[in-house]
Amino acid sequence: MNALLAALSLALGISISYLVPDYGAGAVLACAVLASAFGLVLYQIKDDSRFLLQIFVAGVLVRMVIGTVIFVFNLQEFFGGDAIAYDDYGYFQLLVWQGETQYRALLSGSAGSTWGMNYMVAAVYACIGRNMLAIQFVNAVIGAATAPAIYMCARHIFQNSKVARGAAFFIAFYPSLVLWSSQGLKDAPVVLLLVLAMLATLKLADKLSVKYFILLVSALLSILSLRFYIFYMLVVAIGGTFVIGTRKVTQENFFRQFAIIAGAGLVMTYMGVMRTASTQIDTFANLKQAQNSRFDQAITGKSGYGRDVDVSTTSGALSALPLGMIYLLFAPFPWEVTNLRQGITLPEMIVWWASFPLLVLGLWFTLKYRLRQALPILIFTAMLTLGYAMFQGNVGTAYRQRAQLLVFYFIFVAVGFVLLWERREDSKRQGQIAKQAALRGHSSQKV
């Protein structure tokens, strides 16, 4: 398998460099450098490092193929028009770094919500020149790296390699997760940072570690620069986890959790997060603003829903929850498909609908047997699910934002699958034992 993946990597890199002469070689180089760095980290992991490396490389290759198709056929607008804006803003940011201050005004529209993505794009362009395919390949590596990170989260919680492998496989190859991480969008870094923040939280809940503390703070600050409202949900989930604790309460655990919360608070204060948070909460964290945003989504194109819903009051927001949950979790529906973009999602939606009972079974098992261990993920996914269900009003947007939830949902889907598989194996084993016992009894009767 290792030799096959190496041969495919070489063949794909050469093919892309040849087929996309102006941008291919630079994009492949950026991809190879970043993938090598992630691969080196994975190589040092003691448990299942061979599997993690293989699924990571396979995930990168799949995303490179999809990304190349999107780039060559100019499908950025069809799949995710934001990529074009990030390309422009990233280039403008690079020009500002180079002293072209007249471009600073063009960045003002993205300063509050996407400046982290602008910096990432600008950093890549500073190394290899303006190259959107390179950004797609960087995201391909980031998206593929999410699979090993999810593996480590699932393994930590359930101590079961089958569950961890199943979750990693879903993340590496589920179509929408592949699609969003094959483009120049901020979805890939956001999802990876979410998983890394959860991984660091799980590790710190067990043992104080400078490495994981730095990872946690870095992930939180990076998310703030990409999608600020998720940052606040993460802070609540992580803070709640350390207050409640994932292990039995002892004096040592209490002081460790207090030290982590205090240390993270000091870093956030030093970095000016509290000041920024105050401004953002005053501007965005009100129901009237949420209603304006939701209404704009609902009237956009033919994929809006709940146009008559008003979430500007608490009762209105709660009344929007049932319909919002249905659309967030299960849309697009076959009877609502009106265009090619919605139609191509149906095969993966069938897989997701079929997986939902496994999700319910996995959640039941987790709540019953692994509640404390899975606490940060459970709190965060519950908050984000409810938030999106209340304030999303467009099928396309809900489908895209679902990726931030699927990355954690698939852990519980894997739990449900392993439970059913083990029950089936136990039933088969019991049947064989009963059959052998019957044969022995029949033989003894003959004697």
N, C-alpha and C positions, 0 to 999 in steps of 0.2 A: 504493500500500500504506500509506503514512504517513497519508494522509487517511482511508482506511478504518479503520485502527486507532484514530485519533483519534475518529472518529464512533462506533465501537463502544464506546470507553471512556466517552464522554459518555452514550450511551444506557444502558449498563449501570449507570453510577453513578446516573443519575436513576431507573432502574427499581428498583434496590435500595433507594434512599432512600424510594421510594414504597411498595414491597412490605413493607419492614421498618421501619415508621415510628419505633419507639422506639430502634432501634440502627443502622439503615442509614446515616443521614447522617453520624454520628460515625465509623462504620467506614470509609466511603468517603473521608472527609476524612483520616483517619490513613493510609489506603492511598495517597491522592494525594500527600501530603506526603513519605512515605518513598520512593515510586516516583520522584518528581521528583528527590530527592537521588541515588538510584542512576542515574537517567537522565542527570543532569548529569555524573556520573563517566564513564559510558559514552560520552557525546558527545565527551569529550576524548581518547578513545582514537583513535589515528591509523589503525590497520588495521581495516577492515571495521566502522566504527562504526555505519553505517546498518543493517547486518544485525543487529548486537548489540542495537541499540535496538528493532528490530522484533521479534526473537525474545523479548526481555525483556518488552515490552508484551503480546505475544500470550500468553506464559506467565502473566503476572499476570491477564489477563482469564479464561483457562481456570480458574485456581485460584479466582478470585472467584466464578465460577458454581458450581463444586463446593462451595466453602465456604458459600455462601448456601443451597444445597440442604440441606447437612448441618445448618446452623443452624436453618432454618425448620422442618424436619421432625424436629428433635431427635434426630439420628442420631449424636451424639457418643459415646454408650455403645456403639453398634453398631460404629463404626469405630475408636474410640480413646478409651476411658474416661478415660485420663490427662488429657485436656483439661479435664475437670470438676475434677479435683484441682488442676491448675495455676491454673485460674480462682479457686478458693477460696484457695489459698496466696498467689497474687499479690495478692488483695484483702486478706488478712490482713497481708501485708507492707506494703501501703499504709497500713493502719490503724496499724501499729506506727510507721511513719515520721511519721504525724500525731499521735503521742503516746499512742495507745491500747495501752499496753504489756501489757495483759492478754492480747492476742492473740499475744504472743511464744511462749508455750508451745505454741500450735497449730502453730507453724512448726518445732518441734523435730524432727518426724518427717521433714522434707525438708531439713534443714540441711546434711546431708552430701553429697547427690547432685543436688539440683535447685535450689539457691538461686539460681543464675544465671537460670533460667527464672522463678523467683519475682520477681526484680528486674526482668526485662524486662516481665512482665505488670503489675507494680506501676507501673512508669514510664509505660506506656501509659494505665493507669487514672488516674494522677495528672493526665494531660493532658485526657482526655475522659470520665472516669467509667467505672464498671464496665461493660464491653461485650465479651463473648466474641467477637462477630463481628469486632470491631476486631482482636483478637489473631489471629484466623484470616486476616484480610486483611494484617496485618503479616507473618505467616508466608508468605502468598501472594507478597508482594514478595520476601521473603528467598529462597523457593524458586525463583522465576523468575530472580533474580539469580545463582543458581548456574550457570545455562546459560552466560552470558557469561564467568564465571570459569573454567569448564571449557574453554571455547573458548580462552582465553588460555593455559591450561596445555598443551593439545594443540598449539596453534600454536607455543609455545615449544619443545616437545620435537621435533616432526616437521617444523616449517617448511612446513606444508601446509595451505592454507585449506580444502580439501575434508574432510580429516580433522577439523579443528577445527569446521567447520560441522556435520558429521554428529554429532559428540559433543554439541555444544550442542543440536541438534534433539532427540536422545534425552532429554537431561536436561530440556528444556523441556516435553516432552509425553508421556513414558512414564507410563502410568496410575498405578502405585504411587508414583512420585516426585511426581506431581501430588497424589495423595490425601493423602500424609503431610504435604505442605506446604500443604494447604488447611484444616488443623485447628489447634487451639490446642495443638499438641504441640511438644516440643523438637527433633524430628527435623530440621525445616527449618534452624534456626540451627546445629545440630551439623554437618550436611552442608556448609552454606556455609562454616563456619569451617574444616572439614577442607580444602576446596578452596583457600581463601585461604592457609592455612598451607603447602600444597604449592606454590601459585603463588609465594609469598614465598621459599620455599626454592629453587625453580628460578631465580628472578631473582638471589637473593643468591649462588648458586653461580657465576654468571657475572660479577657485578659488585657491589661493596659499595655499598649504598644505605641511607640513613637511613630513607627512606620504607618500604622493604620490611622493614627490620629491625623497625621499630615495628609493622608489620602482622603479622609473624611472632610477635612476643612477645605482642601483643594477642590474636591468634587462639588461641595456646596457653593463655594465662591464661583466656580465655573458655571454651574447651573443658573446662578443669579444673573450671569452675563448673557444667558441664552434664552431662558424662559422663567422670568422672575417669580410668577405666581406659584410655580412648582417648588421653588426654593422654600417658600413659607410653609407649604404642606409638608415638605421633607423635614423642616426644622421641628414642626409639631410632632410628626411621627417619631423622629429620632429622640427628641426630648422626652416624649411620653414613654419610649422604650427604656431610656435610662432611669426615669423616675420609677417605673413599675419594676423593671429588671427582668432579664430573661432567665435568671437562675435564682436559686434560693437566696433570700435576703440574709446577708451576713455583714458584719462590720467592715470587712475588707471590701466586699462588693459595693457597699454604700459609699465608702470613701473614693473608690475608683470611679464610680458613676458620677459622683459630685465633682471630682477633679476633671473629668471629661467635659461635663456641661460648663463648668466654670472656665476651663481653658478655651473651649470653642467660643464661648461668649466674649471673652477678652479679645480673641483674634478678630471676631466679627466687628467688635466695637472699634478696634484699632484700624481696621480696613475701611471704616466708614459705613458699614452695612446698616447700622441702626439709623443713621441719618437718611440714607437712601430708602430704607424701609418705610420711614415715616412719610416721606414724600409720595412713594408709590401707593401706600395704603390710602392716603388722603385722596389721591387722584383716581385710583382704579377700584379700590375695595369698597364699592357701594353698589346697591342693587339697581339703581337707575342706570349706572354705567354698564352693568352687566346686561340689562334689558336692551339698551341701545345696541350693544355688540351682538346679542342674540338675534334681535330683529333684523339687523343687517345680514346676518347669515341666512335667516329663514326666507328672506325675499330674494336671495341670490340664486339665479337660475331656476331650474326645475327640481333641484334636489333639496330645497328647503322644506322644513316641516314645523308644525306648531306655530304658524304665523299669528294665531290669535292668543297665544300664551303670553302672559305678562308676568315676568319674574322680578318686577321692580318692588314687590313687597314680599315679606317672608312667607305668607300664605300662598302667594302666587308661585314663588320658587318651589315650595313643597308640592304644590299641585302639578307642577311640570315634571316632577320626578318619575312617575310611572311611565309616561310616554317617552321621556328622555332615556330611561334605562333600556327600554326595548330597542330604540334606535341605536343607542351607543353600543349595545352588546350584539345586536343581530342584523342591523341594516348593512348593505342594501338588500332588500327583499326581491325575489324573482319577479313579482307582479309590478314592481315599481321601476324596473330597469327601462331606461329611456334612451341610452346611448351606449357606445362601444366601451367607454371608460368604466361604466358601471357593470356592463356585461362580462368583462374579463375578470371581475372579482368573484363571480359566482362559484367557480370550482373550489377556490379556497374557502369561501363561505360555507360550502357544504361540509368541508373538513372541520371547520370551526363549529358549526351547528352540531355535528356528530360528536365533537369533543366536549361539548358543554356538560353533558351528564358526568363525564369523567372529572371535569372541573368541580362540580358540586360534590362528588364523592371525595375528591382530594381535599376540598375545603372542610368537609365534615370530619375527616380523619385528622386534619391539622388542628382544627379547633378542639378536638377531643384529646389528642395525644401530644401535640407539639405547639400549643398555643403560645407559651412564653418564648420558645425558641424562634417562632416565626412572627413575633409581635411587630417589629418595624415594618415588615412587608405588608402584613395584614392591615395595620393602621393606615399606611400610606395609600395602598391600593383602594381601600374603602373610601378615603377622603377624595382621591382623584376621580374615582368612579362616580361618586355622588356629585362632585363639582361639575364634571363634564356632562352628566345626565341632566343637570338643572340648566346649564348655561350654553349648551350647544344647540344649534338650530338648523344644521345643514348635514345631510348624509355624508357628503364628501369629506367635510371637516371631521365629523365623528369617526369615520372610517380611518382617517389618517391619525387622529389623536389616540385611537384605540391601541396603536402600536406601543405606546407608553405603558399600557395596562397589560397587553398580551405578554410582554416580556416577563411579567411576574405571574400572570394567570397560568402560563404554560408549566410553571413549577407544579401547580396543583393538578393540572391535567396529567402530568407525568406520574404524580402520586396515585391518582385514580386509576391510571392504566396499570401500574405495577400492582396495585391491590387486586384488581380483577385478574391479572395474569397469575399472581401467586395463588389466588383462590382456585383458579382453573387447574393449576399445577397440583395443588393440594387435593382437589377432587379426583384428578387423574391418579395420583399416588394412592389415595385411599381406595379407589376402585381396583387398582392392581393388587394392593395388599389383600383386599377382600377376595379377589379372584384366586390369588395364591393360597389363601387360607381354605377356600372351598375345595381347591384341587387337593390340598394336603388331607383334608377331611375325607374326600372321596377315596383317596389312595388308602388311607387307614382302614376304611370300611371294607375295602377289598381284601386287605390282609386279614 
